[in-house]
């Protein structure tokens, strides 16, 4: 009897990852591939669907099979996740008509957001959709294409997000899961009815041009013979509908029950709190969770790990050179130095809004700020202030979740940021919550492998993933720096309020 292995592929902002796992969750192989995110201008972020998404998927599948020594015929099912929501217009043959417009870091549609709010009313949009319009929303970006690229708009047969396009390439079917549709395709998804909003779709000119709705672990279809030859997969295996990367990341660490809260710390930070019932909070996003009858509140920062990458590239090049000489990870070197700086970073306050800010500010015009510099500050002070600023941004989101009636409990962390133990400690203490880290932290691709097993009927239920990926480490909040962090968080909030008008003017 041949063994059954499950494929998970996740396409991220700057890196894609893949996993092959067996039916007990043991990782047989893992792989990663980097790619560039095109910036066509200020606030314009795009991916080439074929040159990034499809290329990465093919590369990862080949590498995983080789590393694991797995024959193609042993792969029993596949699931994919990707950055979202994206907007990719495709023609009747499924061919992309332009590069994909990315999620909330792309801020091109601010005028369309304003016009939609004026035409429909912010309260009405919130009532229908469960979410306010923001740069995260796909609807205004579709309206932007309609206005600025009318020829492309007219040729579009389906507006797809990233996961939709990959699943379509494998199965020939265009589907989107309810979570992605609700959280990302505002104002086109009706939150109460859990279906596309006919009136809104007609108003934006995309009625009949959106993917079919599905639940995340349901089979979207099976791998076609053509796709099998192209991607190196067995023809006929089921492919799950899939979801956004953050949701797959939450699956990977067992965030399933009310109060469970996932913190994904990668290029950006994303929080998902599973709730007892549906809740609407205009400063956050809400959605059905991944399975029928479940709900969640969501928060997302515009920058997190991308700040540390910027810092290493622009401020601390000598650290990179030092790490290259010693063979160390440069981020580990920086973290070790920052750990020696006392909490509060010597009075520095950083606003991490280098790409605007998503929740709870929903302000695409927000700007990064470094406040309080003196001759006494060092690079280490500044780097610690960057890390603390992300911890404050996370607290800002969790505070609003609590105000909305959710009950975020232990933070289950995932993503590359979990490797930075100093950062994890700051997040734990700033938020005054336990931080739980599982055995496997590589994230979404591992969650995808589990969704593939569910799709194939090889996992008994969602909670089975906790057997796949048990807890490894738990950090408990310490009292030592609480007063410092309370003062720092107050300064963080006050600084934005004081500078917001000036940010918008600039």
VENDAGI-V196705 format. One record per residue. N is the residue number from 0. SS is DSSP state (@ for helix, = for strand, . for the rest). Layout:
[[N & SS] [N & SS]]
//
This chain:
[[0 & .] [1 & .] [2 & .] [3 & .] [4 & =] [5 & =] [6 & =] [7 & =] [8 & =] [9 & =] [10 & =] [11 & .] [12 & .] [13 & .] [14 & =] [15 & =] [16 & =] [17 & =] [18 & =] [19 & =] [20 & =] [21 & =] [22 & .] [23 & .] [24 & .] [25 & .] [26 & =] [27 & =] [28 & =] [29 & =] [30 & =] [31 & =] [32 & =] [33 & =] [34 & .] [35 & .] [36 & .] [37 & =] [38 & =] [39 & =] [40 & =] [41 & .] [42 & .] [43 & =] [44 & =] [45 & =] [46 & =] [47 & .] [48 & @] [49 & @] [50 & @] [51 & @] [52 & @] [53 & @] [54 & @] [55 & @] [56 & @] [57 & @] [58 & @] [59 & @] [60 & @] [61 & @] [62 & @] [63 & @] [64 & @] [65 & @] [66 & @] [67 & @] [68 & .] [69 & .] [70 & .] [71 & @] [72 & @] [73 & @] [74 & =] [75 & =] [76 & =] [77 & =] [78 & =] [79 & =] [80 & =] [81 & =] [82 & .] [83 & .] [84 & .] [85 & .] [86 & =] [87 & =] [88 & =] [89 & =] [90 & .] [91 & .] [92 & .] [93 & .] [94 & .] [95 & =] [96 & .] [97 & .] [98 & .] [99 & =] [100 & =] [101 & .] [102 & .] [103 & .] [104 & .] [105 & .] [106 & .] [107 & .] [108 & .] [109 & @] [110 & @] [111 & @] [112 & @] [113 & @] [114 & @] [115 & @] [116 & @] [117 & @] [118 & @] [119 & @] [120 & .] [121 & @] [122 & @] [123 & @] [124 & @] [125 & @] [126 & @] [127 & @] [128 & @] [129 & .] [130 & .] [131 & .] [132 & .] [133 & .] [134 & .] [135 & .] [136 & .] [137 & @] [138 & @] [139 & @] [140 & @] [141 & @] [142 & @] [143 & @] [144 & @] [145 & @] [146 & @] [147 & @] [148 & .] [149 & @] [150 & @] [151 & @] [152 & @] [153 & @] [154 & @] [155 & .] [156 & .] [157 & =] [158 & =] [159 & =] [160 & .] [161 & @] [162 & @] [163 & @] [164 & @] [165 & @] [166 & @] [167 & @] [168 & @] [169 & @] [170 & @] [171 & .] [172 & .] [173 & .] [174 & =] [175 & =] [176 & =] [177 & @] [178 & @] [179 & @] [180 & @] [181 & @] [182 & @] [183 & @] [184 & .] [185 & .] [186 & .] [187 & .] [188 & =] [189 & =] [190 & .] [191 & .] [192 & .] [193 & .] [194 & =] [195 & =] [196 & .] [197 & @] [198 & @] [199 & @] [200 & @] [201 & @] [202 & @] [203 & .] [204 & .] [205 & .] [206 & .] [207 & .] [208 & .] [209 & =] [210 & .] [211 & =] [212 & =] [213 & =] [214 & .] [215 & .] [216 & .] [217 & .] [218 & =] [219 & =] [220 & =] [221 & =] [222 & .] [223 & .] [224 & @] [225 & @] [226 & @] [227 & @] [228 & @] [229 & @] [230 & @] [231 & .] [232 & .] [233 & .] [234 & .] [235 & .] [236 & .] [237 & =] [238 & =] [239 & =] [240 & .] [241 & .] [242 & =] [243 & =] [244 & @] [245 & @] [246 & @] [247 & @] [248 & @] [249 & @] [250 & @] [251 & @] [252 & .] [253 & .] [254 & .] [255 & .] [256 & .] [257 & .] [258 & .] [259 & .] [260 & =] [261 & =] [262 & =] [263 & =] [264 & =] [265 & .] [266 & .] [267 & .] [268 & =] [269 & =] [270 & =] [271 & =] [272 & =] [273 & =] [274 & =] [275 & .] [276 & .] [277 & .] [278 & .] [279 & .] [280 & .] [281 & .] [282 & .] [283 & .] [284 & =] [285 & =] [286 & =] [287 & =] [288 & .] [289 & .] [290 & .] [291 & .] [292 & .] [293 & .] [294 & =] [295 & =] [296 & =] [297 & =] [298 & =] [299 & =] [300 & =] [301 & .] [302 & .] [303 & .] [304 & @] [305 & @] [306 & @] [307 & @] [308 & @] [309 & @] [310 & @] [311 & @] [312 & @] [313 & @] [314 & .] [315 & .] [316 & @] [317 & @] [318 & @] [319 & @] [320 & @] [321 & @] [322 & @] [323 & @] [324 & @] [325 & @] [326 & .] [327 & .] [328 & .] [329 & @] [330 & @] [331 & @] [332 & @] [333 & @] [334 & @] [335 & @] [336 & @] [337 & @] [338 & @] [339 & .] [340 & .] [341 & .] [342 & .] [343 & .] [344 & @] [345 & @] [346 & @] [347 & .] [348 & =] [349 & =] [350 & =] [351 & .] [352 & .] [353 & .] [354 & .] [355 & .] [356 & =] [357 & .] [358 & .] [359 & .] [360 & .] [361 & .] [362 & =] [363 & .] [364 & .] [365 & .] [366 & .] [367 & .] [368 & =] [369 & =] [370 & =] [371 & .] [372 & .] [373 & .] [374 & .] [375 & .] [376 & .] [377 & .] [378 & @] [379 & @] [380 & @] [381 & @] [382 & @] [383 & @] [384 & @] [385 & @] [386 & @] [387 & @] [388 & @] [389 & @] [390 & @] [391 & @] [392 & @] [393 & @] [394 & @] [395 & @] [396 & @] [397 & @] [398 & @] [399 & @] [400 & @] [401 & @] [402 & @] [403 & .] [404 & .] [405 & .] [406 & .] [407 & .] [408 & .] [409 & .] [410 & =] [411 & =] [412 & =] [413 & =] [414 & .] [415 & @] [416 & @] [417 & @] [418 & @] [419 & .] [420 & @] [421 & @] [422 & @] [423 & @] [424 & @] [425 & @] [426 & @] [427 & @] [428 & @] [429 & @] [430 & @] [431 & .] [432 & .] [433 & .] [434 & =] [435 & =] [436 & =] [437 & =] [438 & .] [439 & .] [440 & .] [441 & .] [442 & .] [443 & @] [444 & @] [445 & @] [446 & @] [447 & @] [448 & @] [449 & @] [450 & @] [451 & @] [452 & @] [453 & @] [454 & @] [455 & .] [456 & .] [457 & .] [458 & .] [459 & .] [460 & .] [461 & @] [462 & @] [463 & @] [464 & @] [465 & @] [466 & @] [467 & @] [468 & .] [469 & .] [470 & =] [471 & =] [472 & =] [473 & =] [474 & =] [475 & .] [476 & .] [477 & .] [478 & .] [479 & .] [480 & .] [481 & @] [482 & @] [483 & @] [484 & @] [485 & @] [486 & @] [487 & @] [488 & @] [489 & @] [490 & @] [491 & @] [492 & @] [493 & @] [494 & @] [495 & @] [496 & @] [497 & @] [498 & @] [499 & @] [500 & @] [501 & @] [502 & @] [503 & @] [504 & @] [505 & .]]
//
